[in-house]
Amino acid sequence: MIDHLINYYALDWIATSFTFASMHFIGDKKRVGFAMGMIGNIFWIAFGLLADSWGVVIGNIVLFGLNLKGHLRWQID
């Protein structure tokens, strides 16, 4: 049972954790949320490559770019 939960070296679990943390910090209006999102995207890309899922890979490359854009353009009102 445990082996099934950690397929792909548990990259999906790590990526999910960073994605949730990203949403939490962005919701609290903290710039670090975008950095957490980019880390999550890197883990999702690695997962996608291992799982041979090009949709996950390409989608997260785009999302990485959007997180980078958000991080660079961040301004607090």
C-alpha positions in Angstrom: 0.0 0.0 0.0 2.7 2.5 0.9 4.6 1.7 -2.3 1.5 2.9 -4.3 1.4 6.2 -2.4 5.0 7.0 -3.2 5.2 6.2 -6.8 7.5 8.5 -8.8 9.6 9.1 -5.7 6.6 11.0 -4.1 7.2 13.9 -6.4 3.4 14.4 -6.8 3.0 14.7 -3.0 5.9 17.2 -2.7 4.5 19.2 -5.7 1.0 19.2 -4.2 2.4 20.5 -0.9 4.2 23.4 -2.5 1.2 24.2 -4.6 -1.1 24.3 -1.5 1.5 26.5 0.3 1.7 28.8 -2.7 -2.1 29.3 -2.7 -2.0 29.9 1.0 0.7 32.6 0.8 -0.8 34.3 -2.3 -4.1 34.4 -0.5 -2.4 36.1 2.4 -0.9 38.6 -0.1 2.6 37.4 0.4 5.0 37.5 -2.5 6.7 34.3 -1.4 3.7 32.4 -2.7 4.9 32.8 -6.2 8.3 31.4 -5.3 6.6 28.4 -3.7 4.5 28.0 -6.8 7.6 27.9 -9.0 9.2 25.2 -6.7 5.9 23.3 -7.0 6.0 23.7 -10.8 9.5 22.3 -10.9 8.4 19.2 -9.0 5.3 18.8 -11.2 7.6 19.0 -14.3 9.8 16.3 -12.9 6.8 14.2 -12.1 5.4 14.7 -15.6 8.6 13.6 -17.1 8.7 10.4 -15.0 5.1 9.7 -15.7 5.5 10.5 -19.4 2.7 13.0 -19.2 3.4 15.9 -21.6 0.3 17.7 -20.6 1.6 18.0 -17.0 5.1 19.1 -18.3 3.9 21.7 -20.7 1.2 23.0 -18.4 3.6 23.5 -15.6 6.2 25.2 -17.8 3.5 27.7 -18.6 2.5 28.0 -15.0 6.1 28.5 -14.0 6.3 31.5 -16.3 3.1 32.9 -14.9 4.4 32.5 -11.3 7.6 34.2 -12.4 5.7 37.0 -13.9 3.6 37.4 -10.7 6.8 37.4 -8.6 8.5 40.0 -10.7 5.5 42.3 -10.9 4.4 42.0 -7.3 3.4 45.3 -5.7 1.5 45.7 -2.4 -1.2 48.3 -2.6 
